[in-house]
Amino acid sequence: MLIRILAYFVPFAINFLSGGFFFITAYRFSEAGCSRTVTTCSIVAWGVAYCLLTMLVGKLATVKRILPLILAGGVTLSLTSLGFIIFDGLYTQFLWLIFAGFGAALFCTPFQLLAKEIESGTKKGVVSATAFYTLTWSCGLASGPLAFARFTLRQGFFITMFLAIAVTVSVILIALLRPKKTAEPTVETTTAAPAQFTVKTYDKLAVLGWIVGGLGTVTVCQIRALWPKLGLELDIPRHHNAYILALVSYAQAVTALMLCRSKSWMWKQLPAVLMGVCGVATLLSFAFVPVFTHHVAAFYIISGVYGIYSGCFYFYLVYHSLAHPVRSSFFVTGNEIIVGITSIAAPLLGGFISDVSGHTESAFIFAAIVAAAAFVIQMIVLRPSNISEETK
């Protein structure tokens, strides 16, 4: 139990740092009057570093190297927070965001394999690992902006540095308490399935997870990168700006927790319909509700419902990669590369669309179209004729 508590503290803390960095850098660029494209580059800088290092980490992530890699991520993020404190210039933020991307890359792939190992002896196996991982990193990402909503800039970065140091200590304790392993972690893949799929079907579902998770990340990048800008344009106070952004991830976390008893919705069409409706409707609401009202309550409702959508597609992404009986590590690494590439391209594209149109809301219309495309692909792949439940 202690190992599980220490382990799941790690994604909370590391994503707390990332969420705080994303919010405060985008907000500072917005306050300084920078263009929407420059504002979105705060996430792009992180994404470039994250994607490049993830490609290497995916090849290095073995049982013996899981904890050393996560430990290196904690140390990197500690130094990054210190860098933000000492060198606090507007454009030097890009340098520290690059290092923040390196720190996150050292953590994400290794931790998912660690979570799979920790939950391998439990009744729910992959479902538990997926739910608790999504719950904790979502809570962390949601809480990060709050460190800068009410505190000064320097105080916020001291909080992030403290958490980065705590991650380092937690990983050291896990290394001391964790039973020695000599083989790659395995997990029962049938705990959430009525019958074993063929390997071909597992491949198909894992690729669907990549598509749904990747396109979903395109949509969430528009919110993380451009909501601070839109909120400022709507004269919404900074603390409400942060709370609305945080609510997306808190709702995402609650959704993941509720999915911890999942059995078969991940390959059914009706849940995909409900997902698609939540995603498209809320993204269109971000774009068109400002025409009718600037009342902050409306945006709290929209962000909460969107969080249900994002919780589902991130569960999709992680579950189908961890559930694969043969190439789990390959698909997990693919998850993180896709997230990294998307985090580079999506904010830039959203910022460009907004600058060309002259309206920040245009990025959310683009995101709604992307969510609709993900839904159509789900409907095609999840047709009963495409999902075989034949025993391997």
Disulfide bonds with the S-S distance in Angstrom:
none
